[in-house]
């Protein structure tokens, strides 16, 4: 695994190498505001399989699509609901993953058989620039399954030495995984509490739901 430390190389070199890694079918460890992720091109079956192998991740757990903006997400989405738009307006960019219906035939190798897709739009500046350069990335946390997520502490990198490239940009802001909300229906459902407290998501989206019959 090649290591690139932005404190040494600067961000331009890191962005260039990250984009090249994804384009070449590699697997990339990268920073976000929550925890470090490991990702690959979202429809590169071989690279996605290597992520599952590196993590020891069971095949029935999907990856999440990480995007720089909504335009990168929509080609993978069957229906972007009013609920999803409300969640995005409130919490994106930021540590909330939004689950919506997946477009058939897209993201197949990373969806673990689900008809849905979880989408993240990170707020981390370097990560967003990276996604603009590389395009969307299918990713999960950069740690062995069942172990603590890597949040920028140097020893954690050794947990996934199988990655092609690791971009190190220091400790993450939240040091916790993202919160996940299911917006496939008219009412939001909290799937996992994380960097944003579930109560905050529920309160803000619930207030919108009570104010708008369309939610």
C-alpha positions in Angstrom: 0.0 0.0 0.0 1.3 3.5 -0.9 0.8 6.2 1.7 0.3 9.8 0.8 0.3 12.3 3.7 -1.2 15.7 2.7 1.0 17.4 5.3 4.0 16.3 3.3 2.8 16.3 -0.3 0.1 18.9 -0.3 -3.5 18.4 -1.4 -2.9 18.7 -5.2 -0.6 15.6 -5.3 -3.1 13.7 -3.0 -6.0 14.5 -5.3 -4.1 13.5 -8.5 -3.0 10.2 -7.0 -6.4 9.4 -5.6 -8.1 10.0 -9.0 -5.5 7.9 -10.7 -6.0 5.1 -8.2 -9.7 4.9 -8.8 -9.4 5.2 -12.6 -6.9 2.3 -12.6 -9.2 0.0 -10.7 -7.5 0.4 -7.3 -8.8 0.6 -3.8 -8.4 3.8 -1.9 -8.4 4.7 1.8 -9.5 8.3 2.1 -10.5 10.8 4.8 -14.0 12.1 5.6 -15.4 14.1 8.4 -16.7 11.0 10.2 -14.2 8.1 9.8 -11.7 7.1 7.1 -13.3 5.1 4.2 -12.0 2.5 1.8 -13.5 2.8 -1.6 -13.4 2.1 -5.3 -15.2 2.9 -8.5 -18.8 2.1 -7.8 -19.3 -0.5 -10.6 -15.8 -2.0 -10.7 -16.7 -5.5 -9.6 -13.1 -6.7 -9.0 -12.2 -3.7 -6.9 -15.4 -3.9 -4.9 -14.6 -7.6 -4.2 -11.2 -6.6 -2.9 -12.8 -4.2 -0.5 -15.0 -7.0 0.9 -12.0 -9.3 1.2 -9.8 -6.7 2.9 -12.4 -6.0 5.5 -13.6 -9.5 6.0 -17.1 -8.1 5.2 -20.0 -10.4 4.8 -21.5 -10.4 1.3 -25.0 -9.3 2.4 -23.8 -5.9 3.7 -23.8 -3.2 1.0 -21.4 -0.3 0.5 -22.4 3.3 0.4 -22.1 5.7 -2.6 -20.0 8.7 -1.8 -20.7 11.8 -4.0 -19.5 15.3 -4.4 -23.0 16.6 -5.3 -26.5 15.4 -6.0 -25.8 15.3 -9.8 -23.3 12.4 -9.2 -25.9 10.5 -7.2 -29.0 10.7 -9.4 -27.8 8.3 -12.1 -27.9 5.5 -9.5 -31.3 6.5 -8.0 -34.7 5.1 -9.1 -36.7 7.6 -7.0 -35.4 10.7 -5.2 -38.2 11.2 -2.7 -39.5 14.4 -1.1 -38.2 12.9 2.2 -34.7 12.4 0.7 -34.6 16.0 -0.6 -35.7 17.3 2.8 -32.9 15.3 4.5 -30.4 16.5 2.0 -31.4 20.2 2.3 -31.0 19.9 6.1 -27.9 17.9 6.5 -25.8 17.8 3.3 -23.0 18.1 2.9 -22.4 16.4 6.2 -22.4 13.1 8.2 -25.8 11.8 7.1 -26.3 8.9 4.7 -29.6 8.8 2.9 -31.2 5.5 1.7 -33.3 5.7 -1.4 -34.5 3.2 -4.1 -31.7 2.1 -6.4 -31.9 2.3 -10.2 -32.0 -1.3 -11.5 -28.8 -2.3 -13.1 -26.7 0.3 -11.3 -24.4 -0.3 -8.3 -25.1 -4.0 -8.6 -21.8 -5.3 -7.3 -21.8 -3.0 -4.2 -25.5 -3.3 -3.3 -25.4 -6.8 -1.8 -28.7 -7.7 -3.5 -30.6 -4.7 -2.0 -33.0 -2.7 -4.2 -31.9 0.4 -2.3 -28.7 2.5 -2.1 -27.2 4.5 0.7 -25.7 7.8 -0.4 -23.2 10.1 1.4 -22.3 13.6 0.5 -19.3 14.3 2.8 -18.5 17.8 4.1 -14.7 17.1 4.4 -13.1 19.6 2.0 -10.4 17.2 0.6 -12.9 14.4 0.3 -15.3 16.5 -1.7 -12.5 17.7 -4.0 -11.4 14.1 -4.5 -14.9 13.0 -5.5 -15.1 15.9 -8.0 -11.9 14.6 -9.5 -12.5 10.9 -9.4 -16.3 10.7 -9.7 -18.5 8.9 -7.1 -17.0 6.1 -5.0 -18.5 3.0 -3.4 -17.1 2.9 0.1 -17.3 1.7 3.7 -15.2 2.3 6.8 -11.5 1.5 6.5 -11.2 -1.1 9.2 -11.6 -4.8 9.5 -15.2 -5.7 10.1 -16.0 -5.8 13.8 -13.1 -3.5 14.8 -13.0 0.2 15.6 -13.2 2.6 12.6 -10.0 4.3 11.6 -10.2 8.0 12.5 -6.7 9.2 11.6 -4.6 7.7 14.3 -1.5 6.3 12.5 -1.6 2.7 13.8 -5.0 2.2 12.2 -3.6 2.2 8.7 -2.1 -1.2 9.1 -5.5 -2.7 9.6 -6.1 -2.7 5.8 -2.7 -3.1 4.1 -4.4 -4.5 1.1 -5.5 -1.1 -0.1 -3.8 0.3 -3.2 -3.4 3.8 -1.8 -4.1 5.6 1.5 -4.5 9.4 1.7 -3.8 10.6 5.2 -5.1 14.0 6.2 -5.0 13.9 10.0 -7.8 13.1 12.5 -11.4 13.3 11.4 -13.8 15.9 12.8 -16.5 13.7 14.3 -14.5 10.5 15.1 -17.8 8.6 14.7 -19.6 7.0 11.8 -22.3 8.7 9.8 -26.0 8.6 10.8 -28.2 6.7 8.3 -31.8 7.6 7.5 -34.1 5.5 5.2 -36.0 7.9 2.9 -37.5 5.3 0.5 -41.0 6.1 1.8 -42.9 9.2 2.7 -41.7 9.1 6.3 -38.0 9.0 7.4 -36.7 6.0 9.4 -33.5 6.2 11.4 -31.4 3.1 10.5 -28.3 4.0 12.6 -27.4 6.9 14.9 -23.9 8.3 14.5 -22.2 11.6 14.1 -25.6 13.3 14.1 -27.8 12.2 17.0 -30.8 10.2 15.8 -33.0 12.5 17.9 -31.8 15.6 16.0 -32.5 14.0 12.6 -35.9 12.7 13.8 -36.9 16.1 15.3 -35.9 18.1 12.2 -37.4 15.8 9.6 -40.4 15.1 11.8 -41.1 18.8 12.0 -41.0 18.9 8.3 -43.3 15.9 8.0 -45.9 17.4 10.3 -45.8 20.7 8.3 -46.1 19.1 4.8 -48.7 16.5 3.9 -46.4 15.4 1.0 -43.8 14.0 3.3 
